[in-house]
Amino acid sequence: MSQQIHDKITTQYNARNCPETIGQPGHDLIIALLSVWKERGFPDHFEIGNKALSEKCGTGPTNIGPLRKHIFKEVLIDNRRIFSYKSVAKSQPGIYRINPALLKEVVVEKSEPEVKKKPEQKSSTWDIVPFKTLPELSETQGIAHTQLEILNSFGINQLRHIDCRYYTPSTDDARMLYALFRIYTPRYIKEQAKKAKSQGITNVLEWLGACSE
């Protein structure tokens, strides 16, 4: 399955003329990252330092950061970035994460006919993006009461059973979840919360938000 994800990303990357758009150094960096991801068995995320990455893509270590910042915004598959990056410390390798939305789409395409529907799947509400047509919240804009009810019923109330951090939801949690509900379905967020807990990730909302940028 992971090889299929890799092949889909590579095919769409080439079909959108991304190599020509970002230039040779950027193309070499993307190919190097995809190569590392494949070599390590297609994990959700992996660590690699600029020096090791430089040896694979041919760009100097000091130029990796600026190049990465530029091309990650330019290279989009299904209007989503392929990778997100998190710096750990100056002397430690950074963390590259594959966009979970891209992983989900390929998995669903193959597994959906084989999966028996669970009781909650009878309602399509779990499988639609609730706020897809709503605008982003401004810094001063509040969340409408009806929207808060959706956030609680299909988000916060589900997350608190998975991670006690959400037992008393804060305003920031609601605003982060509002943003995610413009991109992902409630079912996907719930599944990712379970996965995040098993990996020791303490804030799935921030994690998903970073991956969706």
Order of alpha helices (4+ residues) and beta strands (2+ residues): alpha-alpha-beta-alpha-alpha-beta-beta-beta-beta-alpha-alpha-alpha-alpha-alpha-alpha
